[in-house]
Amino acid sequence: MKQPLHRRQPTPGNPRVQRTRNRVLAVARELLPQVGPAGLTYALLAERADVTRQTLYRHWPTRAALLFDLVLEGPDLGTYPEPGSDVGAVATAWLKSLRAGVSVPAVRTAALAVTAQADHDPDSARALVRIGEDRYAGFNRLLEPSGVQISEDEFTLLYGPVLARLFLDRGQVTDAFIDAVVAQWLTMLQRTGATQDSQ
């Protein structure tokens, strides 16, 4: 049986371990856009974060585990939405939060690196699946007050156009673009009976 991508969890409540972990992630966020995924070696990261490579491997046994945390534990931009009963408002706020998150150079680089490596690296493939599962579950938690829960396909249809615009078109995701995506998505949900009119 394949082991899931998993880092050894620091001892909960141990402030020293958490401070070390936070410092390493901060240094990795700074270095990754400068040196790229291939250049972000554990030797360089250990030197810059003033920790041992053993410490890095204890927290992140694979580079995919480190990139996974750089994606999911990006800096708090204060943009993550609150749960709500208006499906359209929640979707709009979530997409704006996604846009803000991938505008952080380290998050963007880490996400693209995990995606690029997923075809030939099983750890990256598992990391990519876990990122998707985390975001999907989180979005459905935001929708709980509305009584609506969406399928994985419906979730992909929401965020797909935004990621396509950012990563494939290399274009800007404006508020108007997000509004258009959400309006089209809500129409699709209403056609499939997933939600009543949320406006």
Secondary structure, 3 states (H helix, E strand, C coil): CCCCCCCCCCCCCCHHHHHHHHHHHHHHHHHHHHHHHHHCCHHHHHHHHCCCHHHHHHHCCCHHHHHHHHHHCCCCCCCCCCCCCCHHHHHHHHHHHHHHHHCCHHHHHHHHHHHHHCCCCHHHHHHHHHHHHHHHHHHHHHHHHHCCCCCHHHHHHHHHHHHHHHHHCCCCCCHHHHHHHHHHHHHHHHHHCCCCCCC
